[in-house]
Amino acid sequence: MSDLEKKSEELMERAREVATELVAPRAADIDAQGDIPPDLVEVFAEEGFLSVMLPEQYSGMNGSITCLCTVVEEIARVCGSSSLLILSHAVGTMPIVVGGNIGQKRRYYESLSREAKLMGIALTEPDAGSDAASLRTKATLQGDYYMLNGRKCFITNGGIADFYSLFATTDPQQRMEGITAFVVEKDTEGFSIGKKENKMGMRGSSTTELILENAKVPKGNLLGFEGRGWRIAMRTLNMSRPAIGAQAVGIAQGALDCTLDFARERIRFERPFTRHQGIQFMIADMDTQIEAARALVYKTASMLDEGVKGIGVEKFSSMAKYFASDVAMKVTIEAVQIMEEHGLTRASPVERMMRDAKVTQIYEGTNQVQRLVLAHTIL
Ligand SMILES: Cc1cc2nc3c(=O)[nH]c(=O)nc-3n(C[C@H](O)[C@H](O)[C@H](O)COP(=O)(O)OP(=O)(O)OC[C@H]3O[C@@H](n4cnc5c(N)ncnc54)[C@H](O)[C@@H]3O)c2cc1C
């Protein structure tokens, strides 16, 4: 077993332990209060869950997507919002990993690992979601700075992140060829946080607008070169989609675990629920769907870790994201159905899991968009 494999196994065991002992008891409160307690974020940093994307010399896992999926799945099994903080931080780091120069990598890796800084990713705008190439946040070079003007919306870790990988355009006429990636630091002059969304699911995760009004971003924070941003964004999404799949698998597994505990105890018609064939069939279907989604997610993650590039991996990345998130939705709905009134109340984790599952079908490219990408790769 290689050093990295050994570390990855340890990481999984730690993630499961942290999830069970420290996150699960607080998950309902995180959902109700609408934020992740800072001491829990510190635990995630200490355990290395926030440095998976970094090289080993910065206590990372060399950007292993398999390790990222493992951590995200284990935490999502008990708390979708906490897993989303870890996931969006990793996705925010990816543009630096794929597009940063040596100096930028050294500077940000140092800061992320030593000072436990948090990241977010900002692509979506009010008029550019699925059609991200239509983004309108404008970057204009003035001396040593780019002046950024525009508005981002639905940004995860908004207001709590220290740095955002943010996509703007240096030339809107050029659509994709004009898109340019920057690292925007939270204290940047002209940068502020807008409204916080009051969401149905993932309520513990902060989702906000980002406002850029002559935001003064140093030239040195540009990733790659002008017009390189689209490629950086697409490579990032390829890497991040299986991690959304892993999050969905975790949520579905968590819902199945709760259902099994309930069904073993519940007596109806003088027998435990687990002895009724109708319930057994539902449970068999739920488990099969989860295992199929998990297989797809980790197959994609290992392809990415092995360096497979191009259309072959794009196809799996989209499949893993939409299949797993559709499974999470189906399984959590079935969990609520089996647990009936117990599944419907705020006292039950499956009620929260059903709300959280919905979001996984939407972000990182909606499931309709994943099907479009997939059809494009097939046809
Ligand atoms: C909780 C949450 C967190 C998020 N976090 C982030 C983040 O951190 N960073 C970030 O940049 N973004 C983030 N997003 C934004 C997310 O990625 C977008 O919401 C998503 O890409 C969809 O964009 P849109 O909302 O503009 O929908 P639209 O693009 O307007 O789409 C609306 C509907 O039409 C469908 N549709 C659109 N085009 C087509 C088509 N050609 N064919 C068929 N159907 C189509 C879509 O599937 C969708 O159902 C987040 C969103 C949510 C809900």
The ligand as an ORCA input file, in Angstrom:
! r2SCAN-3c Opt
* xyz 0 1
  C     -27.639     26.177     -2.774
  C     -26.919     26.619     -4.005
  C     -25.554     26.833     -3.943
  C     -24.865     27.274     -5.063
  N     -23.514     27.520     -4.975
  C     -22.862     28.060     -6.037
  C     -21.492     28.456     -5.917
  O     -20.842     28.263     -4.877
  N     -20.908     29.049     -6.981
  C     -21.573     29.283     -8.150
  O     -20.978     29.832     -9.072
  N     -22.872     28.922     -8.285
  C     -23.533     28.321     -7.261
  N     -24.860     27.970     -7.386
  C     -25.555     28.259     -8.637
  C     -25.915     27.027     -9.431
  O     -24.797     26.433     -9.980
  C     -26.950     27.486    -10.468
  O     -28.143     27.754     -9.755
  C     -27.214     26.467    -11.527
  O     -26.101     26.323    -12.346
  C     -28.436     26.820    -12.373
  O     -28.381     28.114    -12.834
  P     -29.648     29.085    -12.740
  O     -30.091     29.040    -11.314
  O     -29.305     30.384    -13.335
  O     -30.755     28.357    -13.579
  P     -31.078     28.554    -15.131
  O     -29.835     28.415    -15.920
  O     -31.876     29.784    -15.308
  O     -32.001     27.304    -15.386
  C     -33.344     27.234    -14.925
  C     -33.909     25.861    -15.252
  O     -33.904     25.654    -16.667
  C     -33.170     24.489    -16.988
  N     -32.403     24.710    -18.198
  C     -31.559     25.748    -18.478
  N     -31.035     25.611    -19.702
  C     -31.555     24.463    -20.218
  C     -31.416     23.763    -21.454
  N     -30.601     24.236    -22.431
  N     -32.102     22.617    -21.643
  C     -32.904     22.129    -20.673
  N     -33.087     22.744    -19.474
  C     -32.421     23.877    -19.247
  C     -32.253     24.253    -15.802
  O     -31.891     22.882    -15.683
  C     -33.110     24.725    -14.653
  O     -33.975     23.704    -14.256
  C     -25.560     27.484     -6.290
  C     -26.942     27.224     -6.347
  C     -27.615     26.792     -5.236
  C     -29.088     26.525     -5.344
*
